[in-house]
Amino acid sequence: MWTAPDQVMSEIIVTTLTELGVRSSSGRTELSPKIVRWADVFARGSREGGIMNNAQAPAVLSVHALGKSYGDVPVLRGVSLEVCAGTATAIMGPSGSGKSTLLHCMSGIVKPDSGAILLSGRHIENLGENDRSRLRRESYGFVFQSGQLLPELPAIENVALPLVLNGLSIAEAKRTAHGFFAPLGLDGLQDRRPGQMSGGQSQRVAIARALVTKPAVLFADEPTGALDAQTSWEVMRVLRDSAQQIGSALVVVTHDAEVARWCDRTMMMQAGSLVGTQVAV
């Protein structure tokens, strides 16, 4: 059974922050049928199998022949790709194509049935839950459609939270978090709670929270799905530029071609397989 991105994020928050007694809402979003038309475009494109040839940017995360099934339904069929430091990759496809499952396997949320996942050359596909939880806290950042900010906390504490979970004092974590507000256009909003901010502001706070640990890889699952066109443009600009500035590899799952255009390349999935790659020019 497939799990919605915001449901998965809720599970991560609930698992990690049990001691805070926090529970987050979740919901399911439907992908636009128009994305199906992209399949033919990408199928006629490059057939490189998703391996990015970039001599100047090392592959920070790579997957090889990844397979995953739910029951007797295969969701990933031998997927291979690499993402490189400082680059942005979009993954598109119709609902049920496997793109969110691929992201969940790459990010350590779920374990694949077969294949290999390497982070900076280290195999991570067989890590236990405790090690995968540590990996998500220390090496990965996450931005999802609903932001998943904790409503009880002001923005500065939402951003500081990953650092506190990694062992920093609250004071030191807040000092570090404060440095992310002005560059993301959030200066003056440090003490506001999520209910006191607009959708775009909340999503930029979520981006700050994802970036505060300077992750090796930043995963974004439908990051603009709940935003209007202008706010989506602003959020994607901030997301791409900020990830590039700190050297994180950015992986974006989206059904929106306008979002994908912010990335260096767009990969298309159909029926659990990568069927084409389009590189931005």
Order of alpha helices (4+ residues) and beta strands (2+ residues): alpha-alpha-beta-beta-beta-alpha-beta-beta-alpha-beta-alpha-alpha-alpha-beta-alpha-beta-alpha-beta-beta
